[in-house]
């Protein structure tokens, strides 16, 4: 990347003048802001913002930007409040490393790999983990390491230790559950919280297994897909992306599944791209996704 940028994601108690204060921190250090967006959640009393600026000509070296902003934030009472005040700093030329977890279905896996090869998002995909061997050939086709770790209710804790070790070994930044079809334990998520899941339903409708069958039985006219961060609560994590498609009384369960797979590909890809571009700010169990 010839013109790298830095991005700050900030959530803090709302007060007057925050946009000017943050922009002035960047301006005072010689930065040129190229993107800025903000949102105020009045019910929560929170100000949320994403601000991106060019590193070329910026007076502070990268390793000092974080400490400098932290010192700046502490000078302003609103930032220093212990509740609700947090910030993240990211650099555009830092290439995240993704592990894709799969089961037997390949549509989301293929889609992510194709989009990656088409340079739709910047990342490395060095690792695929699965509880089945069905998709090992896909990994071999694209030169990605594949690890088969079968999961049962009796060996789950032991196998999750192996999964965590692989994430450390491959220096993984993000796990994408691309139709993994297994529940990740609360203990695992506590140790590695950066997990995006695709759920084949427009949440909060039809949580859990077999949502298309239940949607068919209910006679719905719209089906959807939801990409969200995994939490200890099943299919209840902060939502990143959703979409829907119409169905009719003529559609059978197989038609709903076919249409749903198309949605799952697109919704998951959008969520992963937004995350990798540092456009998602989580607060509570909600997100702001900056355009």
C-alpha positions as CSV (number, residue, x, y, z in Angstrom):
1,X,0.0,0.0,0.0
2,X,1.6,3.3,-1.2
3,X,-0.5,5.6,1.0
4,X,-1.1,3.9,4.3
5,X,-3.6,5.4,6.7
6,X,-4.4,5.2,10.4
7,X,-8.0,4.8,11.8
8,X,-9.4,5.6,15.2
9,X,-12.6,4.0,16.4
10,X,-13.9,5.7,19.5
11,X,-16.9,5.3,21.7
12,X,-17.3,7.6,24.8
13,X,-19.9,9.5,26.7
14,X,-21.3,12.3,24.6
15,X,-20.6,15.9,25.1
16,X,-20.3,19.1,23.0
17,X,-17.2,19.6,20.9
18,X,-16.0,16.0,20.6
19,X,-15.7,16.1,16.8
20,X,-13.5,19.3,16.9
21,X,-11.4,17.9,19.8
22,X,-10.6,14.7,18.0
23,X,-10.0,16.3,14.6
24,X,-7.7,18.8,16.3
25,X,-5.6,16.0,17.8
26,X,-4.9,14.8,14.2
27,X,-4.5,18.3,12.7
28,X,-2.1,19.4,15.5
29,X,0.1,16.5,14.6
30,X,0.2,17.3,10.9
31,X,-2.4,14.7,9.8
32,X,-4.7,15.0,6.8
33,X,-8.2,13.5,7.5
34,X,-9.6,11.6,4.5
35,X,-12.7,10.0,6.1
36,X,-14.7,10.9,9.2
37,X,-18.1,9.6,10.3
38,X,-19.9,9.7,13.6
39,X,-23.1,8.6,15.4
40,X,-24.7,9.6,18.6
41,X,-26.8,7.0,20.5
42,X,-28.9,9.4,22.5
43,X,-30.6,6.7,24.5
44,X,-27.2,5.4,25.7
45,X,-25.6,8.8,25.9
46,X,-22.7,7.6,23.7
47,X,-20.8,9.3,20.9
48,X,-19.3,6.9,18.4
49,X,-16.9,7.8,15.6
50,X,-14.5,6.5,13.0
51,X,-11.8,8.9,11.7
52,X,-9.1,8.0,9.2
53,X,-6.1,10.0,8.2
54,X,-3.0,9.7,6.0
55,X,0.2,8.7,7.7
56,X,2.3,10.5,5.2
57,X,3.4,13.7,6.8
58,X,2.0,12.8,10.2
59,X,4.4,14.0,12.9
60,X,4.1,11.0,15.2
61,X,5.7,7.7,14.5
62,X,3.2,4.8,14.6
63,X,4.3,3.4,18.0
64,X,3.7,6.8,19.6
65,X,0.2,7.5,18.2
66,X,-1.6,5.3,20.7
67,X,0.2,6.7,23.8
68,X,-0.2,10.2,22.5
69,X,-3.9,9.8,21.9
70,X,-4.2,8.2,25.3
71,X,-2.6,11.2,27.0
72,X,-4.8,13.5,24.9
73,X,-7.9,11.6,26.0
74,X,-7.0,11.7,29.6
75,X,-6.8,15.5,29.4
76,X,-10.5,15.5,28.5
77,X,-12.7,14.4,31.3
78,X,-15.3,12.8,28.9
79,X,-12.7,10.3,27.6
80,X,-11.3,9.5,31.0
81,X,-14.6,8.3,32.4
82,X,-14.2,4.6,33.4
83,X,-17.6,3.5,31.9
84,X,-18.2,3.5,28.2
85,X,-15.0,5.1,27.1
86,X,-12.8,3.1,24.7
87,X,-10.8,3.4,21.5
88,X,-9.0,1.3,19.0
89,X,-6.2,2.3,16.6
90,X,-5.6,0.5,13.3
91,X,-3.3,0.8,10.3
92,X,-4.4,0.1,6.8
93,X,-1.2,-1.7,5.8
94,X,-1.5,-4.2,8.6
95,X,-2.6,-7.4,6.9
96,X,-4.9,-9.5,9.1
97,X,-4.7,-13.2,9.2
98,X,-8.0,-15.2,8.9
99,X,-8.9,-18.7,9.9
100,X,-12.0,-20.1,8.2
101,X,-13.9,-22.8,10.0
102,X,-16.2,-25.0,8.0
103,X,-18.2,-28.2,8.2
104,X,-19.5,-29.9,5.1
105,X,-21.0,-27.0,3.1
106,X,-18.6,-25.2,0.8
107,X,-20.5,-22.2,-0.6
108,X,-19.3,-19.6,1.9
109,X,-15.8,-21.0,1.9
110,X,-15.5,-20.8,-1.9
111,X,-17.0,-17.3,-1.9
112,X,-14.5,-16.0,0.6
113,X,-11.5,-17.5,-1.1
114,X,-12.7,-16.2,-4.5
115,X,-13.2,-12.7,-3.1
116,X,-9.8,-12.8,-1.5
117,X,-8.1,-13.9,-4.7
118,X,-10.0,-11.1,-6.5
119,X,-8.5,-8.7,-3.9
120,X,-11.9,-7.6,-2.7
121,X,-10.4,-7.5,0.8
122,X,-6.9,-7.4,2.2
123,X,-6.0,-10.3,4.3
124,X,-4.2,-13.6,4.5
125,X,-6.0,-17.0,4.7
126,X,-3.4,-19.5,5.9
127,X,-5.7,-21.8,7.8
128,X,-8.9,-23.8,7.5
129,X,-10.3,-25.8,10.4
130,X,-13.1,-28.3,10.1
131,X,-14.8,-31.0,12.1
132,X,-15.1,-33.0,8.9
133,X,-12.7,-33.9,6.0
134,X,-15.2,-33.1,3.2
135,X,-13.5,-29.8,2.2
136,X,-9.9,-30.8,2.5
137,X,-9.6,-30.8,-1.3
138,X,-10.7,-27.2,-1.5
139,X,-7.9,-26.2,0.9
140,X,-5.4,-28.2,-1.2
141,X,-6.7,-26.6,-4.4
142,X,-5.9,-23.1,-3.0
143,X,-2.8,-24.0,-1.0
144,X,-4.3,-23.4,2.4
145,X,-3.4,-25.6,5.4
146,X,-6.4,-27.8,6.5
147,X,-6.7,-29.2,10.0
148,X,-9.4,-31.8,10.7
149,X,-10.5,-31.5,14.4
150,X,-13.6,-33.7,15.0
151,X,-15.9,-32.4,17.7
152,X,-18.2,-34.4,20.0
153,X,-19.9,-33.4,23.2
154,X,-17.3,-35.6,25.0
155,X,-14.1,-34.2,23.5
156,X,-15.2,-30.5,22.9
157,X,-13.0,-28.9,25.6
158,X,-10.0,-30.9,24.6
159,X,-10.4,-30.2,20.9
160,X,-11.0,-26.5,21.5
161,X,-7.6,-26.4,23.2
162,X,-6.1,-27.7,20.0
163,X,-8.0,-25.1,18.0
164,X,-6.7,-22.3,20.2
165,X,-3.2,-23.6,19.8
166,X,-3.5,-23.5,16.0
167,X,-4.8,-19.9,16.1
168,X,-1.7,-19.0,18.1
169,X,0.6,-21.0,15.9
170,X,-0.8,-19.3,12.7
171,X,-1.0,-15.9,14.4
172,X,-4.7,-15.6,13.5
173,X,-6.5,-12.3,14.0
174,X,-10.0,-13.3,13.0
175,X,-12.0,-16.5,12.9
176,X,-14.8,-16.7,10.3
177,X,-17.4,-19.4,11.0
178,X,-18.3,-20.1,7.3
179,X,-21.1,-22.7,8.0
180,X,-19.2,-24.4,10.8
181,X,-22.4,-25.7,12.3
182,X,-20.9,-26.2,15.7
183,X,-21.5,-24.2,18.9
184,X,-18.3,-22.5,20.0
185,X,-18.0,-22.6,23.8
186,X,-18.2,-19.5,26.0
187,X,-14.7,-20.3,27.4
188,X,-13.3,-20.4,23.8
189,X,-14.9,-17.0,22.9
190,X,-13.6,-15.5,26.1
191,X,-10.1,-16.5,25.1
192,X,-10.5,-15.5,21.4
193,X,-13.4,-13.1,20.9
194,X,-12.7,-12.0,17.3
195,X,-15.2,-14.4,15.7
196,X,-17.7,-13.7,12.9
197,X,-20.6,-16.2,12.3
198,X,-23.0,-16.5,9.5
199,X,-26.5,-17.6,10.5
200,X,-29.0,-18.8,7.9
201,X,-31.9,-16.6,9.2
202,X,-32.8,-13.0,9.6
203,X,-32.1,-12.9,13.4
204,X,-33.7,-12.7,15.9
205,X,-36.1,-15.0,14.0
206,X,-35.5,-18.7,13.9
207,X,-32.4,-18.9,16.2
208,X,-30.5,-22.2,16.2
209,X,-30.8,-25.2,13.8
210,X,-32.9,-25.8,10.8
211,X,-34.3,-22.2,10.3
212,X,-35.3,-22.8,6.7
213,X,-37.5,-25.8,7.7
214,X,-39.1,-23.7,10.4
215,X,-39.5,-20.8,8.1
216,X,-41.2,-23.0,5.5
217,X,-43.5,-24.4,8.2
218,X,-44.4,-20.9,9.3
219,X,-45.1,-19.8,5.7
220,X,-42.9,-16.8,5.7
221,X,-42.7,-14.5,2.6
222,X,-39.2,-13.3,3.3
223,X,-36.1,-15.2,4.4
224,X,-32.8,-13.7,5.4
225,X,-29.2,-14.2,6.6
226,X,-27.3,-12.6,9.4
227,X,-23.6,-12.1,10.0
228,X,-22.8,-11.4,13.7
229,X,-20.0,-11.6,16.2
230,X,-20.1,-14.8,18.2
231,X,-20.9,-14.5,21.9
232,X,-21.7,-16.9,24.7
233,X,-25.4,-16.6,23.9
234,X,-26.3,-18.7,20.8
235,X,-26.9,-16.5,17.7
236,X,-27.4,-13.4,19.8
237,X,-24.1,-11.5,19.3
238,X,-23.8,-8.0,17.9
239,X,-25.1,-8.0,14.3
240,X,-22.8,-6.7,11.5
241,X,-24.8,-7.3,8.3
242,X,-28.2,-8.7,7.2
243,X,-30.1,-9.1,4.0
244,X,-33.4,-10.7,2.8
245,X,-35.0,-12.2,-0.3
246,X,-38.6,-12.8,-1.0
247,X,-40.0,-16.3,-1.2
248,X,-43.5,-17.5,-2.2
249,X,-46.0,-20.3,-1.5
250,X,-44.6,-22.2,-4.5
251,X,-41.1,-22.5,-2.8
252,X,-40.3,-25.8,-1.1
253,X,-37.7,-26.1,1.6
254,X,-35.0,-26.9,-1.0
255,X,-35.8,-23.6,-2.7
256,X,-35.5,-21.7,0.5
257,X,-32.1,-23.3,1.2
258,X,-30.9,-22.5,-2.4
259,X,-32.0,-18.8,-2.1
260,X,-30.6,-18.7,1.4
261,X,-27.2,-19.8,0.4
262,X,-26.9,-17.0,-2.1
263,X,-27.7,-14.5,0.8
264,X,-25.3,-16.2,3.2
265,X,-22.4,-15.7,0.7
266,X,-23.1,-12.0,0.3
267,X,-23.9,-11.2,3.9
268,X,-20.9,-13.0,5.2
269,X,-18.6,-11.3,2.7
270,X,-19.9,-7.9,3.5
271,X,-19.4,-8.4,7.2
272,X,-15.9,-9.7,6.8
273,X,-15.0,-6.8,4.6
274,X,-16.4,-4.2,7.0
275,X,-14.5,-5.8,9.9
276,X,-11.2,-5.9,8.0
277,X,-11.6,-2.3,6.9
278,X,-12.1,-1.4,10.6
279,X,-15.6,0.0,10.0
280,X,-17.4,-1.9,12.8
281,X,-17.7,-0.4,16.3
282,X,-19.3,-2.7,18.9
283,X,-21.0,-1.2,21.9
284,X,-23.0,-3.3,24.3
285,X,-24.7,-5.9,22.1
286,X,-25.1,-3.5,19.1
287,X,-22.8,-2.3,16.3
288,X,-22.3,0.9,14.3
289,X,-21.1,0.0,10.8
290,X,-19.6,3.1,9.3
291,X,-19.9,3.4,5.5
